[in-house]
Amino acid sequence: WSEFCDWYIEMAKGRLKDADGKASVQRVLVTVLDGILRLVQPVIPFIADTLWQALNQAAPQDRTESAVIAPWPSFPESWRDPATETRLARMQELVRGVREVRNSYMVDAKTPLDTFVRCTDAVAADFRSRSTFVGMLAGVGKFECGPSVGKPKQASTQLAPEFEVYVSLEGLIDPAAESKRLEKQLG
C-alpha cells in the first residue's frame, strides 16, 4: 500500500497531465489497485468491497460483482524486474534523504532545495533519468550528481550505501539560530 499510495500515485500525478501517456498510467493504477483490493479483502472485507464497487464504476472491467468472489490476483512473471525495483528503491532513498533534511531544518515544502549527490557514473545516470520524479517528490531545485560532486558550503549530508547527498542550506537557515536550536535540543 505504501509503495502504491506514497510513491506510485505521487509519481503518476505529473504523468497524468500528459495526454499521450495518460491512458497507460491509468491502466497501471487501476490494475494495481484491483490487485491490492483482492489481497486485502480477507482482512478488511467491507472496505475492500466498497472500494471494489467504486473502482468498477469509475473504470469498468470484466470483473466479478464482488471482491469476495474475485480470484486471487495473478500477474505475469515478465512484470517482475529486479533491476527496476533496485533503481526505484535507490531513488526513494534519495528522496527520503532530501525530505529528512527539509524536515530537520524546517524548510518550507515550497522552497526548492539545491541537491548534490556524490555517486558513481552509473548511479548518476540513473538519477538523471529520474530527475523529474526526484524534483517533484523531494522539492529539488538545482540537481547535480556524479563522482566529482563536492559538498557545498553550509550543506546537510545524508549518507546511503551507494551515494552521499548534500543539500545546500545556504540562505535558507540562520546558522546562529540553528546553533541555538540544536543546543536547546541537546539540553
Residue frames as a rotation matrix with the C-alpha (Angstrom) as fourth column:
TRP 1
0.577 0.817 0.000 0.00
0.817 -0.577 0.000 0.00
0.000 0.000 -1.000 0.00
SER 2
0.410 -0.510 -0.756 2.85
0.169 -0.772 0.613 2.37
-0.896 -0.379 -0.231 0.85
GLU 3
-0.651 -0.686 0.323 4.55
0.412 0.038 0.911 1.73
-0.637 0.726 0.258 -2.48
PHE 4
-0.261 0.647 0.716 1.30
0.943 0.013 0.332 2.39
0.206 0.763 -0.613 -4.33
CYS 5
0.718 0.691 -0.083 -0.04
0.689 -0.690 0.223 5.40
0.097 -0.217 -0.971 -2.43
ASP 6
0.614 -0.498 -0.613 3.11
0.182 -0.667 0.723 7.13
-0.768 -0.555 -0.319 -1.22
TRP 7
-0.411 -0.904 -0.118 5.18
0.010 -0.134 0.991 6.61
-0.912 0.406 0.065 -4.32
TYR 8
-0.695 0.050 0.718 3.43
0.689 0.332 0.644 5.48
-0.206 0.942 -0.265 -7.49
ILE 9
0.426 0.894 0.141 0.38
0.903 -0.409 -0.132 7.74
-0.061 0.184 -0.981 -7.22
GLU 10
0.522 -0.296 -0.800 2.65
0.099 -0.911 0.401 10.70
-0.847 -0.288 -0.446 -6.46
MET 11
-0.613 -0.790 0.028 4.87
0.060 -0.012 0.998 9.84
-0.788 0.613 0.055 -9.44
ALA 12
-0.443 0.511 0.736 1.82
0.884 0.387 0.264 9.33
-0.150 0.767 -0.623 -11.64
LYS 13
0.330 0.669 -0.666 0.33
0.551 -0.709 -0.440 12.78
-0.766 -0.221 -0.603 -10.98
GLY 14
-0.151 -0.472 -0.869 2.67
-0.435 -0.757 0.487 14.56
-0.888 0.451 -0.091 -13.35
ARG 15
-0.954 -0.252 0.162 2.37
-0.001 0.544 0.839 11.84
-0.299 0.801 -0.519 -15.99
LEU 16
-0.230 0.950 0.210 -1.45
0.837 0.303 -0.455 12.05
-0.496 0.071 -0.866 -15.89
LYS 17
0.262 0.271 -0.926 -1.18
-0.072 -0.952 -0.299 15.60
-0.962 0.145 -0.230 -17.27
ASP 18
-0.686 -0.561 -0.463 0.47
-0.548 -0.021 0.836 14.23
-0.479 0.828 -0.293 -20.43
ALA 19
0.306 0.920 -0.244 -2.30
-0.854 0.151 -0.498 13.30
-0.421 0.361 0.832 -22.88
ASP 20
0.109 -0.320 -0.941 -0.10
-0.780 0.559 -0.280 10.74
0.616 0.765 -0.188 -24.69
GLY 21
-0.715 -0.529 -0.458 0.80
-0.156 0.758 -0.633 8.68
0.682 -0.381 -0.624 -21.62
LYS 22
-0.452 0.576 0.681 -2.34
-0.891 -0.332 -0.310 9.22
0.047 -0.747 0.663 -19.54
ALA 23
0.551 0.750 -0.366 -4.17
-0.739 0.642 0.204 6.04
0.388 0.158 0.908 -20.62
SER 24
0.088 -0.622 -0.778 -1.16
0.068 0.783 -0.618 3.84
0.994 0.002 0.111 -19.84
VAL 25
-0.845 -0.406 0.349 -0.71
-0.265 -0.250 -0.931 5.37
0.465 -0.879 0.104 -16.39
GLN 26
-0.125 0.895 0.428 -4.42
-0.992 -0.127 -0.024 4.97
0.033 -0.428 0.903 -15.65
ARG 27
0.545 0.295 -0.784 -4.32
-0.411 0.910 0.057 1.31
0.731 0.291 0.618 -16.68
VAL 28
-0.408 -0.770 -0.490 -1.43
0.184 0.457 -0.870 0.65
0.894 -0.445 -0.044 -14.31
LEU 29
-0.776 0.152 0.612 -3.16
-0.598 -0.486 -0.637 2.48
0.201 -0.861 0.468 -11.46
VAL 30
0.270 0.962 0.031 -6.39
-0.949 0.261 0.180 0.51
0.165 -0.078 0.983 -11.95
THR 31
0.395 -0.166 -0.904 -4.58
-0.159 0.956 -0.246 -2.83
0.905 0.241 0.351 -12.30
VAL 32
-0.679 -0.716 -0.162 -2.52
0.077 0.151 -0.986 -2.31
0.730 -0.682 -0.047 -9.16
LEU 33
-0.600 0.524 0.605 -5.46
-0.800 -0.413 -0.435 -1.06
0.022 -0.745 0.667 -7.11
ASP 34
0.450 0.753 -0.481 -7.52
-0.746 0.612 0.261 -4.02
0.491 0.242 0.837 -8.32
GLY 35
0.047 -0.541 -0.840 -4.80
0.140 0.836 -0.530 -6.41
0.989 -0.093 0.115 -7.13
ILE 36
-0.873 -0.366 0.322 -4.46
-0.216 -0.302 -0.929 -4.64
0.437 -0.880 0.185 -3.78
LEU 37
-0.180 0.895 0.408 -8.20
-0.980 -0.199 0.003 -4.84
0.084 -0.400 0.913 -3.18
ARG 38
0.534 0.325 -0.780 -8.21
-0.369 0.920 0.130 -8.58
0.760 0.219 0.611 -3.92
LEU 39
-0.330 -0.785 -0.525 -5.32
0.244 0.466 -0.851 -9.08
0.912 -0.408 0.037 -1.48
VAL 40
-0.931 -0.076 0.357 -6.81
-0.288 -0.447 -0.847 -7.06
0.224 -0.891 0.394 1.40
GLN 41
-0.117 0.986 -0.120 -10.34
-0.608 0.024 0.794 -8.42
0.785 0.166 0.596 1.00
PRO 42
0.131 0.207 -0.969 -9.88
0.472 0.847 0.245 -11.22
0.872 -0.490 0.013 3.58
VAL 43
-0.660 -0.490 -0.569 -8.59
0.729 -0.237 -0.643 -8.72
0.181 -0.839 0.514 6.15
ILE 44
-0.705 0.454 -0.546 -10.90
-0.095 -0.822 -0.561 -5.75
-0.703 -0.344 0.622 5.54
PRO 45
-0.635 0.406 0.657 -13.79
0.725 0.606 0.326 -7.21
-0.265 0.684 -0.680 3.54
PHE 46
0.408 0.901 -0.145 -16.30
0.783 -0.427 -0.452 -4.39
-0.470 0.071 -0.880 3.76
ILE 47
0.302 -0.394 -0.868 -13.85
-0.274 -0.908 0.317 -1.64
-0.913 0.142 -0.382 2.87
ALA 48
-0.749 -0.639 0.174 -12.31
-0.060 0.327 0.943 -3.71
-0.660 0.696 -0.283 0.09
ASP 49
-0.391 0.664 0.638 -15.71
0.884 0.463 0.061 -4.47
-0.254 0.588 -0.768 -1.43
THR 50
0.594 0.581 -0.557 -16.87
0.439 -0.814 -0.380 -0.84
-0.674 -0.019 -0.738 -1.18
LEU 51
-0.034 -0.702 -0.711 -13.72
-0.487 -0.610 0.625 0.31
-0.873 0.367 -0.322 -2.96
TRP 52
-0.763 -0.196 0.616 -14.06
0.323 0.709 0.627 -2.56
-0.560 0.677 -0.478 -5.45
GLN 53
0.165 0.925 0.343 -17.56
0.904 -0.003 -0.428 -1.37
-0.395 0.381 -0.836 -6.39
ALA 54
0.642 0.025 -0.766 -16.38
-0.042 -0.997 -0.068 2.25
-0.766 0.075 -0.639 -6.73
LEU 55
-0.451 -0.876 -0.172 -13.44
-0.341 -0.010 0.940 1.16
-0.825 0.483 -0.294 -8.87
ASN 56
-0.575 0.306 0.759 -15.76
0.691 0.679 0.250 -0.84
-0.439 0.668 -0.601 -11.11
GLN 57
0.585 0.805 -0.096 -17.97
0.657 -0.539 -0.527 2.24
-0.476 0.245 -0.844 -11.60
ALA 58
0.491 -0.466 -0.736 -15.02
-0.368 -0.877 0.310 4.53
-0.790 0.118 -0.602 -12.33
ALA 59
-0.355 -0.679 -0.642 -13.11
-0.922 0.143 0.359 2.07
-0.152 0.720 -0.677 -14.52
PRO 60
0.612 0.696 0.374 -15.41
-0.632 0.716 -0.298 -0.77
-0.475 -0.054 0.878 -15.60
GLN 61
-0.535 -0.747 -0.394 -13.63
-0.844 0.495 0.206 -4.01
0.041 0.443 -0.895 -16.41
ASP 62
0.270 0.541 -0.797 -14.61
-0.389 0.818 0.423 -7.62
0.881 0.195 0.431 -16.89
ARG 63
-0.810 -0.530 0.249 -14.71
-0.404 0.198 -0.893 -8.46
0.424 -0.824 -0.375 -13.21
THR 64
-0.485 0.637 -0.599 -16.79
0.741 0.663 0.105 -10.35
0.464 -0.393 -0.794 -10.74
GLU 65
0.315 0.740 0.595 -19.52
0.261 -0.670 0.695 -8.46
0.912 -0.064 -0.404 -8.94
SER 66
0.947 0.005 0.322 -17.71
-0.302 -0.329 0.894 -8.57
0.110 -0.944 -0.310 -5.59
ALA 67
0.029 -0.999 0.046 -14.15
-0.867 -0.048 -0.496 -8.70
0.497 -0.026 -0.867 -4.31
VAL 68
0.120 0.095 0.988 -15.27
-0.806 0.590 0.041 -11.59
-0.580 -0.802 0.147 -2.09
ILE 69
0.650 0.222 0.727 -15.58
0.113 0.917 -0.382 -13.96
-0.752 0.330 0.571 -5.05
ALA 70
0.766 -0.451 -0.458 -12.86
-0.631 -0.396 -0.667 -12.46
0.119 0.800 -0.588 -7.22
PRO 71
0.786 -0.544 -0.294 -9.96
0.492 0.838 -0.237 -14.78
0.375 0.042 0.926 -7.98
TRP 72
0.526 -0.709 -0.469 -6.66
0.412 -0.271 0.870 -14.21
-0.744 -0.651 0.149 -6.19
PRO 73
0.781 -0.210 -0.588 -4.53
-0.541 -0.697 -0.470 -11.77
-0.311 0.686 -0.658 -8.21
SER 74
0.356 -0.689 0.631 -2.02
0.580 0.692 0.429 -13.28
-0.733 0.213 0.646 -10.59
PHE 75
0.730 -0.187 -0.658 0.41
-0.490 -0.814 -0.312 -11.26
-0.477 0.550 -0.685 -12.66
PRO 76
0.906 -0.402 -0.134 2.79
0.124 0.554 -0.823 -12.36
0.405 0.729 0.552 -15.41
GLU 77
0.527 -0.796 -0.298 6.35
0.704 0.212 0.678 -13.12
-0.476 -0.567 0.672 -14.32
SER 78
-0.100 -0.579 0.809 7.54
0.918 -0.367 -0.150 -10.75
0.384 0.728 0.568 -17.07
TRP 79
0.660 0.396 0.639 6.23
0.151 -0.902 0.404 -7.84
0.736 -0.170 -0.655 -14.99
ARG 80
0.861 -0.432 -0.266 8.89
0.292 -0.008 0.956 -8.51
-0.416 -0.902 0.120 -12.35
ASP 81
0.562 -0.730 0.389 12.05
0.285 -0.270 -0.919 -6.53
0.776 0.628 0.056 -12.93
PRO 82
0.582 -0.358 -0.730 14.56
0.802 0.107 0.587 -6.68
-0.132 -0.927 0.350 -10.07
ALA 83
-0.514 -0.819 0.254 16.80
0.849 -0.527 0.019 -4.08
0.118 0.225 0.967 -11.72
THR 84
-0.241 0.520 0.819 13.96
0.135 -0.818 0.559 -1.55
0.961 0.245 0.127 -11.90
GLU 85
0.774 0.527 -0.351 12.98
0.375 0.066 0.925 -2.32
0.510 -0.847 -0.146 -8.31
THR 86
0.114 -0.834 -0.539 16.57
0.974 -0.012 0.225 -1.65
-0.194 -0.551 0.812 -7.22
ARG 87
-0.680 -0.386 0.623 16.70
0.586 -0.797 0.146 1.61
0.440 0.465 0.768 -9.16
LEU 88
0.178 0.827 0.534 13.39
0.067 -0.551 0.832 2.82
0.982 -0.113 -0.153 -7.71
ALA 89
0.729 0.027 -0.684 14.47
0.663 0.219 0.716 1.88
0.169 -0.975 0.142 -4.18
ARG 90
-0.359 -0.925 -0.123 17.64
0.932 -0.363 0.015 3.93
-0.059 -0.109 0.992 -4.71
MET 91
-0.530 0.240 0.813 15.59
0.237 -0.879 0.414 6.92
0.814 0.412 0.409 -5.90
GLN 92
0.597 0.798 -0.075 13.26
0.243 -0.090 0.966 6.56
0.764 -0.595 -0.248 -2.91
GLU 93
0.333 -0.580 -0.744 16.28
0.939 0.127 0.321 6.58
-0.091 -0.805 0.586 -0.61
LEU 94
-0.717 -0.578 0.388 17.48
0.642 -0.765 0.046 9.83
0.270 0.283 0.920 -2.21
VAL 95
-0.132 0.763 0.633 14.03
0.044 -0.634 0.772 11.45
0.990 0.130 0.050 -1.89
ARG 96
0.714 0.378 -0.589 13.75
0.549 0.219 0.807 10.36
0.434 -0.900 -0.052 1.76
GLY 97
-0.158 -0.879 -0.450 17.17
0.984 -0.175 -0.002 11.88
-0.077 -0.444 0.893 2.46
VAL 98
-0.765 -0.081 0.639 16.20
0.284 -0.933 0.222 15.25
0.578 0.351 0.737 0.99
ARG 99
0.262 0.944 0.202 12.84
0.052 -0.223 0.973 15.20
0.964 -0.245 -0.108 2.79
GLU 100
0.475 -0.151 -0.867 14.61
0.854 0.318 0.413 14.41
0.213 -0.936 0.280 6.06
VAL 101
-0.675 -0.736 -0.051 16.84
0.735 -0.666 -0.125 17.45
0.058 -0.122 0.991 5.65
ARG 102
-0.473 0.584 0.659 13.79
0.024 -0.739 0.673 19.59
0.881 0.334 0.336 4.82
ASN 103
0.579 0.763 -0.287 12.01
0.261 0.160 0.952 18.37
0.773 -0.626 -0.107 7.97
SER 104
0.168 -0.606 -0.778 15.05
0.980 0.185 0.068 18.62
0.102 -0.774 0.625 10.24
TYR 105
-0.809 -0.562 -0.169 15.72
0.569 -0.822 0.012 22.23
-0.146 -0.087 0.985 9.32
MET 106
-0.018 0.939 -0.345 12.04
0.618 -0.261 -0.742 23.17
-0.786 -0.226 -0.575 8.95
VAL 107
-0.898 -0.267 -0.351 12.41
-0.133 -0.595 0.793 24.36
-0.420 0.758 0.499 5.37
ASP 108
-0.017 0.968 -0.252 9.08
-0.622 -0.207 -0.755 25.19
-0.783 0.144 0.606 3.74
ALA 109
0.026 0.111 0.994 7.84
0.404 0.908 -0.112 22.49
-0.914 0.404 -0.021 1.35
LYS 110
0.893 0.392 0.220 7.52
0.360 -0.330 -0.873 25.03
-0.269 0.859 -0.436 -1.47
THR 111
0.546 -0.776 -0.315 11.16
-0.714 -0.628 0.310 26.08
-0.439 0.055 -0.897 -1.25
PRO 112
0.897 -0.265 -0.353 13.26
-0.061 0.718 -0.693 24.20
0.437 0.643 0.628 -3.82
LEU 113
0.678 -0.695 0.241 16.40
-0.272 0.067 0.960 22.67
-0.683 -0.716 -0.143 -2.33
ASP 114
0.423 -0.654 -0.628 19.65
-0.820 0.018 -0.572 22.58
0.385 0.757 -0.528 -4.27
THR 115
0.752 -0.044 0.658 20.80
-0.335 0.834 0.438 18.98
-0.568 -0.550 0.613 -4.04
PHE 116
0.164 -0.805 -0.571 24.16
-0.932 0.063 -0.356 17.45
0.323 0.590 -0.740 -4.91
VAL 117
0.884 0.197 0.424 24.82
-0.331 0.905 0.268 13.72
-0.331 -0.377 0.865 -4.99
ARG 118
-0.176 -0.957 -0.231 28.26
-0.980 0.149 0.132 12.11
-0.092 0.250 -0.964 -4.96
CYS 119
0.517 0.386 0.764 27.96
-0.280 0.920 -0.275 8.71
-0.809 -0.072 0.583 -6.59
THR 120
-0.454 -0.649 0.610 29.31
0.363 0.491 0.792 6.52
-0.814 0.581 0.012 -9.36
ASP 121
-0.848 0.101 -0.521 28.68
-0.488 -0.532 0.691 7.41
-0.208 0.840 0.501 -13.00
ALA 122
-0.777 0.574 -0.258 26.15
0.304 0.702 0.644 4.58
0.551 0.422 -0.720 -13.31
VAL 123
-0.275 0.680 -0.680 24.13
0.922 -0.013 -0.387 5.75
-0.272 -0.733 -0.623 -10.30
ALA 124
-0.579 0.009 -0.815 24.36
-0.018 -1.000 0.002 9.35
-0.815 0.016 0.579 -11.54
ALA 125
-0.930 0.251 -0.268 22.97
-0.282 -0.022 0.959 8.34
0.235 0.968 0.092 -14.94
ASP 126
-0.503 0.774 -0.384 20.12
0.751 0.611 0.249 6.55
0.427 -0.163 -0.889 -13.20
PHE 127
-0.267 0.380 -0.886 19.34
0.691 -0.565 -0.451 9.59
-0.672 -0.732 -0.112 -11.01
ARG 128
-0.808 -0.054 -0.586 19.44
-0.292 -0.828 0.478 11.89
-0.511 0.558 0.654 -14.05
SER 129
-0.841 0.521 -0.148 16.93
0.083 0.394 0.916 9.65
0.535 0.757 -0.374 -15.84
ARG 130
-0.034 0.842 -0.538 14.61
0.903 0.257 0.344 10.03
0.428 -0.474 -0.769 -12.84
SER 131
-0.884 -0.439 -0.161 15.38
0.464 -0.784 -0.413 13.68
0.055 -0.440 0.896 -12.10
THR 132
-0.476 0.796 0.374 11.81
-0.315 -0.551 0.773 14.76
0.821 0.250 0.513 -12.91
PHE 133
0.445 0.652 -0.614 10.49
0.318 0.526 0.789 12.42
0.837 -0.546 0.027 -10.21
VAL 134
-0.253 -0.620 -0.742 13.24
0.947 -0.003 -0.321 13.41
0.197 -0.784 0.588 -7.75
GLY 135
-0.927 -0.108 0.358 12.45
0.105 -0.994 -0.029 17.08
0.359 0.011 0.933 -8.30
MET 136
-0.146 0.974 0.173 8.73
-0.365 -0.215 0.906 16.59
0.919 0.069 0.387 -7.90
LEU 137
0.502 0.409 -0.762 8.82
0.400 0.671 0.624 14.21
0.767 -0.618 0.173 -4.90
ALA 138
0.028 -0.605 -0.796 11.61
1.000 0.023 0.017 15.91
0.008 -0.796 0.605 -2.93
GLY 139
0.925 0.339 -0.170 11.14
0.339 -0.940 -0.031 19.51
-0.170 -0.029 -0.985 -3.99
VAL 140
0.021 -1.000 -0.009 14.58
0.712 0.009 0.702 19.76
-0.702 -0.021 0.712 -5.54
GLY 141
0.761 0.090 -0.643 15.73
-0.289 -0.840 -0.459 22.85
-0.581 0.534 -0.614 -7.43
LYS 142
0.245 -0.785 -0.569 19.26
-0.928 -0.021 -0.371 22.55
0.280 0.619 -0.734 -8.76
PHE 143
0.811 0.057 0.583 20.26
-0.272 0.918 0.288 18.90
-0.519 -0.392 0.760 -9.03
GLU 144
0.254 -0.805 -0.537 23.78
-0.874 0.046 -0.483 17.64
0.414 0.592 -0.692 -9.73
CYS 145
0.761 -0.060 0.646 25.17
-0.348 0.802 0.485 14.15
-0.548 -0.594 0.589 -9.38
GLY 146
0.748 -0.561 -0.356 28.34
-0.148 0.381 -0.913 12.27
0.647 0.735 0.202 -10.22
PRO 147
0.532 -0.593 -0.605 31.67
0.797 0.592 0.120 11.10
0.287 -0.546 0.787 -8.80
SER 148
-0.512 -0.824 0.244 33.23
0.710 -0.566 -0.419 14.58
0.483 -0.042 0.875 -8.78
VAL 149
0.378 0.723 0.579 30.40
0.145 -0.664 0.734 16.37
0.915 -0.194 -0.355 -6.97
GLY 150
-0.718 -0.669 -0.193 31.64
0.350 -0.108 -0.930 18.18
0.602 -0.735 0.312 -3.89
LYS 151
0.031 0.706 -0.708 29.90
0.999 -0.018 0.026 19.23
0.006 -0.708 -0.706 -0.73
PRO 152
0.077 0.038 0.996 28.80
0.339 -0.941 0.009 22.85
0.938 0.337 -0.086 -0.91
LYS 153
-0.916 -0.368 0.160 29.37
0.027 -0.455 -0.890 25.28
0.401 -0.811 0.426 1.93
GLN 154
-0.670 0.659 0.342 26.63
-0.633 -0.266 -0.727 25.17
-0.388 -0.703 0.596 4.58
ALA 155
-0.119 0.599 -0.792 25.05
-0.726 0.492 0.481 21.88
0.677 0.632 0.376 3.49
SER 156
0.229 0.273 0.934 23.46
-0.817 0.576 0.031 18.99
-0.530 -0.770 0.355 5.29
THR 157
-0.574 -0.526 -0.628 24.72
-0.771 0.605 0.199 15.50
0.275 0.598 -0.753 4.49
GLN 158
0.535 0.666 0.520 22.75
-0.717 0.683 -0.137 12.27
-0.447 -0.299 0.843 4.16
LEU 159
-0.575 -0.806 -0.142 24.62
-0.788 0.498 0.362 9.01
-0.221 0.319 -0.922 3.64
ALA 160
0.719 0.690 0.086 23.39
-0.619 0.692 -0.371 5.98
-0.316 0.214 0.924 1.76
PRO 161
0.403 -0.598 0.692 25.23
0.209 0.797 0.567 2.80
-0.891 -0.084 0.447 0.76
GLU 162
0.183 -0.304 0.935 25.59
0.959 0.264 -0.102 3.88
-0.216 0.915 0.340 -2.88
PHE 163
-0.010 -0.142 0.990 25.74
0.560 -0.821 -0.112 7.66
0.829 0.553 0.088 -2.59
GLU 164
-0.540 -0.113 -0.834 26.11
0.758 -0.496 -0.424 10.77
-0.366 -0.861 0.353 -0.44
VAL 165
0.255 0.702 0.665 23.51
0.815 -0.526 0.243 13.55
0.520 0.480 -0.706 -0.61
TYR 166
-0.739 -0.432 -0.517 24.42
0.625 -0.727 -0.285 17.16
-0.253 -0.533 0.807 0.11
VAL 167
0.301 0.877 0.376 21.51
0.898 -0.393 0.197 19.55
0.320 0.278 -0.906 0.49
SER 168
-0.689 -0.592 0.419 22.52
0.477 -0.805 -0.353 23.20
0.546 -0.044 0.837 0.39
LEU 169
0.246 0.746 -0.619 21.04
0.969 -0.185 0.162 25.25
0.007 -0.640 -0.768 3.21
GLU 170
-0.757 -0.620 -0.207 22.80
0.609 -0.784 0.120 28.45
-0.236 -0.035 0.971 2.30
GLY 171
-0.893 0.415 0.176 20.36
-0.322 -0.860 0.395 31.34
0.316 0.295 0.902 2.58
LEU 172
-0.083 0.914 -0.396 17.66
-0.034 0.395 0.918 29.07
0.996 0.089 -0.002 3.96
ILE 173
0.640 0.241 -0.730 18.64
0.678 0.270 0.683 28.92
0.362 -0.932 0.009 7.62
ASP 174
0.597 -0.467 0.652 20.27
-0.576 -0.815 -0.056 31.28
0.558 -0.342 -0.756 10.11
PRO 175
0.007 -0.668 -0.744 23.38
0.159 0.736 -0.658 29.46
0.987 -0.114 0.111 11.37
ALA 176
-0.835 -0.322 0.447 23.35
-0.339 -0.339 -0.878 31.23
0.434 -0.884 0.173 14.74
ALA 177
-0.030 0.915 0.403 19.66
-1.000 -0.025 -0.018 30.49
-0.006 -0.403 0.915 15.32
GLU 178
0.577 0.203 -0.792 20.19
-0.390 0.920 -0.048 26.90
0.718 0.337 0.609 14.19
SER 179
-0.466 -0.826 -0.318 23.10
0.036 0.341 -0.939 26.50
0.884 -0.449 -0.129 16.62
LYS 180
-0.707 0.278 0.650 20.90
-0.704 -0.360 -0.612 27.77
0.064 -0.890 0.451 19.48
ARG 181
0.374 0.910 -0.177 18.09
-0.900 0.403 0.168 25.43
0.225 0.096 0.970 18.45
LEU 182
0.327 -0.329 -0.886 20.44
-0.075 0.926 -0.371 22.44
0.942 0.188 0.278 18.45
GLU 183
-0.778 -0.611 0.143 21.94
-0.143 -0.050 -0.989 23.41
0.612 -0.790 -0.048 21.83
LYS 184
-0.325 0.762 0.559 18.44
-0.944 -0.226 -0.241 23.69
-0.057 -0.606 0.793 23.27
GLN 185
0.580 0.539 -0.611 17.56
-0.632 0.771 0.080 20.30
0.514 0.339 0.788 21.79
LEU 186
-0.183 -0.746 -0.641 20.68
0.071 0.640 -0.765 18.75
0.981 -0.186 -0.064 23.35
GLY 187
-0.845 -0.117 0.522 19.80
-0.460 -0.340 -0.820 20.29
0.273 -0.933 0.233 26.70
